[in-house]
Amino acid sequence: MKDNPYTDNKELLIIPDAVHTDLYDGGGKDAIPFDKLEQFFSENMR
């Protein structure tokens, strides 16, 4: 696994008070961090 080119581009994002199902559809909390997802993918998907 040490030679895997995809081991460096990871980020842990903790969303306070969200449970995993909130991230499927946002729940009533608008918990999906679309701005952070867009930033991460635009920086790491080349």
KEFILO-223241 format. One record per atom (N, C-alpha, C, O): atom name; x, y, z; residue in three letters. Coordinates in pm, 1 decimal, padded with zeros to 6 digits, always signed. Last residue first. Layout:
BEGIN
[atom "CA" [X Y Z] "ALA"]
...
//
This chain:
BEGIN
[atom "N" [-00739.9 +01523.7 -01078.8] "ARG"]
[atom "CA" [-00676.7 +01579.5 -01198.5] "ARG"]
[atom "C" [-00647.5 +01471.7 -01297.2] "ARG"]
[atom "O" [-00594.2 +01499.1 -01404.7] "ARG"]
[atom "N" [-00873.9 +01579.8 -00800.3] "MET"]
[atom "CA" [-00914.8 +01499.8 -00916.1] "MET"]
[atom "C" [-00858.8 +01563.7 -01042.4] "MET"]
[atom "O" [-00923.6 +01647.7 -01104.8] "MET"]
[atom "N" [-00801.0 +01758.4 -00599.1] "ASN"]
[atom "CA" [-00742.0 +01624.9 -00601.5] "ASN"]
[atom "C" [-00780.2 +01538.1 -00720.2] "ASN"]
[atom "O" [-00722.2 +01430.9 -00738.0] "ASN"]
[atom "N" [-00930.5 +02003.8 -00615.4] "GLU"]
[atom "CA" [-00787.0 +02002.0 -00586.5] "GLU"]
[atom "C" [-00723.2 +01865.5 -00612.1] "GLU"]
[atom "O" [-00604.5 +01857.7 -00643.5] "GLU"]
[atom "N" [-01193.5 +01932.4 -00660.0] "SER"]
[atom "CA" [-01126.3 +02014.5 -00761.4] "SER"]
[atom "C" [-00974.6 +02017.1 -00739.5] "SER"]
[atom "O" [-00898.7 +02031.3 -00835.3] "SER"]
[atom "N" [-01249.8 +01787.6 -00425.8] "PHE"]
[atom "CA" [-01244.4 +01718.8 -00554.5] "PHE"]
[atom "C" [-01174.3 +01802.0 -00661.7] "PHE"]
[atom "O" [-01103.0 +01746.8 -00745.5] "PHE"]
[atom "N" [-01234.6 +01993.8 -00228.4] "PHE"]
[atom "CA" [-01150.4 +01874.5 -00221.0] "PHE"]
[atom "C" [-01137.7 +01807.4 -00357.1] "PHE"]
[atom "O" [-01027.1 +01773.8 -00399.5] "PHE"]
[atom "N" [-01431.6 +02177.3 -00319.0] "GLN"]
[atom "CA" [-01291.6 +02217.9 -00303.8] "GLN"]
[atom "C" [-01199.7 +02096.1 -00305.1] "GLN"]
[atom "O" [-01098.4 +02095.3 -00375.0] "GLN"]
[atom "N" [-01663.5 +02018.7 -00304.5] "GLU"]
[atom "CA" [-01620.7 +02076.2 -00432.3] "GLU"]
[atom "C" [-01472.7 +02115.0 -00427.4] "GLU"]
[atom "O" [-01397.9 +02088.2 -00521.4] "GLU"]
[atom "N" [-01670.3 +01968.1 -00029.3] "LEU"]
[atom "CA" [-01659.1 +01858.1 -00125.3] "LEU"]
[atom "C" [-01608.5 +01908.3 -00259.7] "LEU"]
[atom "O" [-01520.9 +01847.1 -00320.9] "LEU"]
[atom "N" [-01703.2 +02225.4 +00074.7] "LYS"]
[atom "CA" [-01582.7 +02149.6 +00108.0] "LYS"]
[atom "C" [-01562.0 +02033.9 +00011.2] "LYS"]
[atom "O" [-01448.6 +02004.5 -00026.7] "LYS"]
[atom "N" [-01956.3 +02288.0 -00037.4] "ASP"]
[atom "CA" [-01840.0 +02372.3 -00065.8] "ASP"]
[atom "C" [-01709.0 +02299.2 -00036.6] "ASP"]
[atom "O" [-01614.0 +02309.4 -00114.1] "ASP"]
[atom "N" [-02129.6 +02093.5 +00069.4] "PHE"]
[atom "CA" [-02099.7 +02093.9 -00073.8] "PHE"]
[atom "C" [-01977.0 +02178.3 -00107.0] "PHE"]
[atom "O" [-01900.9 +02142.5 -00196.9] "PHE"]
[atom "N" [-02175.9 +01933.8 +00326.5] "PRO"]
[atom "CA" [-02084.1 +02046.4 +00303.6] "PRO"]
[atom "C" [-02039.3 +02053.3 +00157.3] "PRO"]
[atom "O" [-01924.4 +02022.5 +00125.7] "PRO"]
[atom "N" [-02490.5 +01860.9 +00440.0] "ILE"]
[atom "CA" [-02394.3 +01824.1 +00336.7] "ILE"]
[atom "C" [-02306.2 +01944.7 +00304.2] "ILE"]
[atom "O" [-02356.8 +02047.4 +00258.8] "ILE"]
[atom "N" [-02682.2 +01949.3 +00619.4] "ALA"]
[atom "CA" [-02554.1 +01902.1 +00672.1] "ALA"]
[atom "C" [-02450.8 +01870.1 +00565.8] "ALA"]
[atom "O" [-02333.2 +01853.6 +00598.4] "ALA"]
[atom "N" [-02934.3 +02073.8 +00655.2] "ASP"]
[atom "CA" [-02842.8 +02115.3 +00547.8] "ASP"]
[atom "C" [-02699.6 +02076.4 +00583.7] "ASP"]
[atom "O" [-02608.2 +02158.7 +00579.2] "ASP"]
[atom "N" [-03104.2 +01959.2 +00837.6] "LYS"]
[atom "CA" [-02996.5 +02043.4 +00890.3] "LYS"]
[atom "C" [-02908.7 +02104.7 +00782.7] "LYS"]
[atom "O" [-02817.2 +02180.5 +00814.6] "LYS"]
[atom "N" [-03275.9 +01767.7 +00779.2] "GLY"]
[atom "CA" [-03334.0 +01899.9 +00795.6] "GLY"]
[atom "C" [-03229.8 +02001.4 +00836.9] "GLY"]
[atom "O" [-03262.4 +02116.0 +00867.6] "GLY"]
[atom "N" [-03080.1 +01585.9 +00541.7] "GLY"]
[atom "CA" [-03169.5 +01590.5 +00656.2] "GLY"]
[atom "C" [-03236.9 +01725.5 +00664.1] "GLY"]
[atom "O" [-03252.8 +01791.6 +00561.4] "GLY"]
[atom "N" [-02910.5 +01545.5 +00334.8] "GLY"]
[atom "CA" [-02899.6 +01671.8 +00405.7] "GLY"]
[atom "C" [-02984.6 +01678.6 +00530.1] "GLY"]
[atom "O" [-02965.1 +01765.8 +00614.8] "GLY"]
[atom "N" [-02910.3 +01295.7 +00231.0] "ASP"]
[atom "CA" [-03002.2 +01392.4 +00170.6] "ASP"]
[atom "C" [-03000.0 +01527.7 +00240.7] "ASP"]
[atom "O" [-03080.2 +01615.2 +00208.4] "ASP"]
[atom "N" [-02681.2 +01177.4 +00344.6] "TYR"]
[atom "CA" [-02743.3 +01123.0 +00223.5] "TYR"]
[atom "C" [-02828.6 +01228.1 +00154.6] "TYR"]
[atom "O" [-02819.5 +01246.8 +00033.3] "TYR"]
[atom "N" [-02604.9 +01291.5 +00580.5] "LEU"]
[atom "CA" [-02519.1 +01316.8 +00465.3] "LEU"]
[atom "C" [-02574.0 +01256.5 +00336.7] "LEU"]
[atom "O" [-02519.2 +01281.8 +00229.4] "LEU"]
[atom "N" [-02774.4 +01200.1 +00769.9] "ASP"]
[atom "CA" [-02787.0 +01341.3 +00732.3] "ASP"]
[atom "C" [-02706.7 +01371.5 +00606.2] "ASP"]
[atom "O" [-02737.3 +01466.2 +00533.7] "ASP"]
[atom "N" [-02683.8 +00945.6 +00823.8] "THR"]
[atom "CA" [-02796.2 +00959.7 +00730.9] "THR"]
[atom "C" [-02820.5 +01105.0 +00691.7] "THR"]
[atom "O" [-02882.3 +01130.2 +00588.3] "THR"]
[atom "N" [-02479.1 +00984.4 +01013.3] "HIS"]
[atom "CA" [-02443.8 +00945.8 +00876.6] "HIS"]
[atom "C" [-02560.3 +00961.1 +00779.2] "HIS"]
[atom "O" [-02536.9 +00987.5 +00661.3] "HIS"]
[atom "N" [-02548.9 +01295.9 +01183.5] "VAL"]
[atom "CA" [-02536.0 +01150.3 +01181.2] "VAL"]
[atom "C" [-02518.1 +01109.6 +01036.2] "VAL"]
[atom "O" [-02539.1 +01190.4 +00945.8] "VAL"]
[atom "N" [-02414.6 +01593.7 +01321.2] "ALA"]
[atom "CA" [-02469.0 +01521.6 +01205.8] "ALA"]
[atom "C" [-02450.4 +01372.0 +01227.4] "ALA"]
[atom "O" [-02349.6 +01327.6 +01282.4] "ALA"]
[atom "N" [-02289.7 +01742.6 +01519.3] "ASP"]
[atom "CA" [-02432.0 +01710.1 +01535.3] "ASP"]
[atom "C" [-02494.4 +01641.7 +01414.7] "ASP"]
[atom "O" [-02616.9 +01632.6 +01406.7] "ASP"]
[atom "N" [-02031.9 +01863.0 +01305.1] "PRO"]
[atom "CA" [-02092.8 +01855.3 +01437.6] "PRO"]
[atom "C" [-02243.4 +01829.5 +01430.9] "PRO"]
[atom "O" [-02314.4 +01886.7 +01348.2] "PRO"]
[atom "N" [-01852.4 +01685.9 +01092.4] "ILE"]
[atom "CA" [-01967.8 +01775.6 +01086.7] "ILE"]
[atom "C" [-02041.9 +01762.6 +01219.4] "ILE"]
[atom "O" [-02107.9 +01661.5 +01243.5] "ILE"]
[atom "N" [-01525.3 +01659.7 +00998.2] "ILE"]
[atom "CA" [-01620.0 +01629.1 +01105.0] "ILE"]
[atom "C" [-01730.2 +01733.7 +01101.8] "ILE"]
[atom "O" [-01704.3 +01854.0 +01107.7] "ILE"]
[atom "N" [-01327.1 +01527.8 +00763.4] "LEU"]
[atom "CA" [-01420.7 +01638.2 +00781.7] "LEU"]
[atom "C" [-01524.0 +01595.4 +00884.5] "LEU"]
[atom "O" [-01602.2 +01503.8 +00859.2] "LEU"]
[atom "N" [-01008.2 +01456.2 +00672.5] "LEU"]
[atom "CA" [-01113.0 +01419.0 +00766.5] "LEU"]
[atom "C" [-01199.5 +01541.6 +00789.8] "LEU"]
[atom "O" [-01150.3 +01646.6 +00831.0] "LEU"]
[atom "N" [-00872.1 +01383.0 +00362.0] "GLU"]
[atom "CA" [-00908.6 +01489.3 +00454.9] "GLU"]
[atom "C" [-01021.0 +01438.2 +00542.9] "GLU"]
[atom "O" [-01118.9 +01382.8 +00492.8] "GLU"]
[atom "N" [-00608.6 +01287.6 +00141.5] "LYS"]
[atom "CA" [-00720.0 +01254.2 +00229.8] "LYS"]
[atom "C" [-00747.2 +01373.0 +00320.6] "LYS"]
[atom "O" [-00658.1 +01452.2 +00351.7] "LYS"]
[atom "N" [-00387.5 +01224.8 -00054.1] "ASN"]
[atom "CA" [-00495.4 +01322.7 -00068.1] "ASN"]
[atom "C" [-00620.0 +01279.0 +00009.1] "ASN"]
[atom "O" [-00721.3 +01239.6 -00048.7] "ASN"]
[atom "N" [-00204.3 +01016.2 -00021.8] "ASP"]
[atom "CA" [-00175.5 +01147.9 +00035.0] "ASP"]
[atom "C" [-00293.7 +01243.8 +00033.8] "ASP"]
[atom "O" [-00298.1 +01336.2 +00115.1] "ASP"]
[atom "N" [-00266.7 +00781.1 -00154.3] "THR"]
[atom "CA" [-00264.9 +00779.5 -00008.3] "THR"]
[atom "C" [-00246.4 +00917.4 +00053.6] "THR"]
[atom "O" [-00271.3 +00933.4 +00173.1] "THR"]
[atom "N" [-00258.5 +00718.9 -00423.1] "TYR"]
[atom "CA" [-00377.1 +00786.4 -00370.2] "TYR"]
[atom "C" [-00380.0 +00789.4 -00217.8] "TYR"]
[atom "O" [-00487.6 +00799.5 -00158.9] "TYR"]
[atom "N" [-00052.3 +00564.5 -00519.6] "PRO"]
[atom "CA" [-00045.5 +00709.4 -00544.3] "PRO"]
[atom "C" [-00161.2 +00787.8 -00482.1] "PRO"]
[atom "O" [-00161.9 +00910.7 -00487.8] "PRO"]
[atom "N" [+00096.9 +00316.9 -00324.8] "ASN"]
[atom "CA" [-00030.8 +00363.1 -00378.5] "ASN"]
[atom "C" [-00025.8 +00514.7 -00397.9] "ASN"]
[atom "O" [+00002.3 +00587.3 -00302.5] "ASN"]
[atom "N" [+00309.0 +00212.6 -00197.4] "ASP"]
[atom "CA" [+00331.9 +00263.1 -00332.3] "ASP"]
[atom "C" [+00204.7 +00314.0 -00398.9] "ASP"]
[atom "O" [+00205.8 +00350.1 -00516.6] "ASP"]
[atom "N" [+00210.9 +00113.9 +00040.1] "LYS"]
[atom "CA" [+00297.6 +00231.5 +00045.9] "LYS"]
[atom "C" [+00325.0 +00291.5 -00091.3] "LYS"]
[atom "O" [+00360.5 +00408.9 -00101.2] "LYS"]
[atom "N" [+00082.4 -00119.8 +00000.0] "MET"]
[atom "CA" [+00000.0 +00000.0 +00000.0] "MET"]
[atom "C" [+00086.9 +00126.3 +00000.0] "MET"]
[atom "O" [+00039.6 +00233.8 -00036.7] "MET"]
//
